[in-house]
Amino acid sequence: MERQEARLAWLLVLPALAIIVLIALVPLLWALWESFHLHDLRMPWRGQPWVGPANYMEALTEARFWQAAGHTALFIVTSVTLELALGLVLALILHRSYRGRGAIRAAALVPWVMPTVVAALVWRFLFESPSGVVNMLATELGFMEQPFVWFIHATAAWVPLVLADVWKTTPFVALLLLAGLQSIDTTLYEAARIDGAGPWRQFTSVTLPLLRPALLVALIFRTLDAVRVFDLIYILTGGGPGTATEPLALYTFHVLFQRLRFGYGAALSVLIFLLTFALALIYIRVLGKDLLRPGA
Amino acid sequence: MNLQRRCGLLTGIGTFLAVTLFPVYWALVASFTPETRLFTTPSLFPTEVVLDHYYALFAERDFWTPIRNSLIVAGSTTFFCVTVGALCAYALARLRFRWKVPILGFILAVTMFPQISLVPPLYLILRAFHLINTYPGLIFPYVTFAMPLTVWLLVGFFRQLPHEIEEAALVDGASRLRTLWEIILPLAMPGVATSAILTFVYCWNEFLFAFVFTLEPERYTAPVAIALFRGQYQMSWGQVLAAAVVATVPVTVLILLFQQRIVQGLTAGAVKG
């Protein structure tokens, strides 16, 4: 009986599993192979000679690569921090209020479901100069004396980028954390209150520890999404002014499809993969040793 | 609850709603505003509603083509992934066999693959098979992220069904496959539908693959067409935003209709821990 069950299970699992291995894992190994070769689509007569780690050496000694890595790091830290902090506040508010929760949840889903391309265009429109609504409001309310051209300043161009990302994903983070909050046993709060714990103490010693799995999931999802950020930045600033907001994925895209250097581009894409993988491992090690337990 | 705290809560919720909905509202209003007034005399409430941008979008630009392309690609990918994925998810959620946990972990890991890492090899594969700028040339890359996502979501939904159902059926002498087909699947239908909707939305919204694996406007999906409108034709903001509205409304309606289940499916991973 049990062997029969296992056989059936494999029969059902195999098609999908084979497809996933074939179309996700094989290309990944192919990218790895490619990254050790010179492959320039503009110069097909040069073939694809093996060049060893030359592509990786080039990346690690190139200023633009490190600059892009810095931009990716900056984007991860600012956007994910803001999203988790605001998401937590929002989740706590939603957890307290009973009226209108359905409407609020609907509102929270709207930015999330919107195509990133559309969200980026909408935010570009809001910050457009000279008379986009942000400039208009800021001058009207006296924050600025004259309209500001956001997209030609290396630093200021980050403001719409981070805000757009925070706007698009914070509601979703809040929904994740809200689900976590709702799974906390309310008798724990009563017990804490009887023990004389105030609201702050209840938050730090009941809510936060029990919310850790949900926080970890939100943190991993958001961080890994931020590592590969492409659509939002490509549409909103194009990586500009110059390359001032260019993250790793955008630089890789540039190497692949503007310079047509596939060997080097593959090396960059492998580096992004390794970065993603390393971050996920660190998070799970540090924060969630018990997260992937069987039966979880 | 005292008055002060209630005021605080209401302020928080009000701020959230205003900040979340204002950009959507503003874009929506702009798509109905004549181009000449778009930047000159903005007002919070529309003073003049015109359909010019929507008319131009479909009469002059042929926005039907990208919409149709998106429907074909997202629809085919979803159908394929849900059909094959449901069998896999059923086994992972409800049958006992070794390697179950590692397989689940592997599938979860694949959902987190950065898309850009798959772009160079997929491009070379598609080029070798002359599939660049074709529907299969988009569906195939889409399966890379849609299949693991679908399986993951379906496993969550299948797990929620009580185990007694199957046991009863088995005792009655029905085979495992018949139980799956006649009892589990109908019961899991809401979950299957929700997973299908979410997969469809992810495919509908996808940009990078569609952008690099298509070459001509006849094959652009809606997000690619919208992204390229501005550069290509020096297009007016009004039309860009009208296109944005057209591409967003169908998926938003779909998600809002099923919002309760969708939130449940998406947040399941966070709660179990």
Interface residues (C-beta under 8 A of the other chain):
Chain A: E2 Q4 E5 A6 L8 A9 W10 L12 V13 P15 A16 L17 I19 I20 I23 A24 L25 V26 P27 L28 W30 A31 E34 V89 L90 I93 L94 R96 S97 G100 G102 I104 R105 A106 A107 A108 L109 V110 P111 V113 M114 P115 T116 V117 V118 L121 V122 W123 F125 L126 E128 S131 G132 V133 M136 W167 P171 F172 L175 L176 L177 L178 A179 G180 Q182 S183 R212 P213 A214 V217 A218 I220 L224 V227 R228 F230 D231 Y234 I235 L248 A249 T252 F253 L256 F257 F262 G265 A266 S269 V270 I272 F273 T276 A280 G288 D290 L291 L292 P294 A296
Chain B: L9 G12 I13 F16 L17 V19 T20 L21 P23 V24 W26 A27 A30 F39 T40 P42 V84 G85 L87 C88 A89 Y90 A91 L92 L95 R96 F97 R98 K100 V101 I103 G105 F106 I107 A109 V110 M112 F113 P114 Q115 I116 S117 L118 V119 P120 P121 L122 Y123 L124 I125 F140 P141 V143 T144 M147 P148 V151 R176 L177 V201 W204 N205 F207 L208 V212 A222 P223 V224 I226 A227 R230 W237 V240 L241 A244 A247 T248 V251 T252 I255 L256 Q259 I262 V263 L266 T267 A268 G269 A270 V271 K272 G273
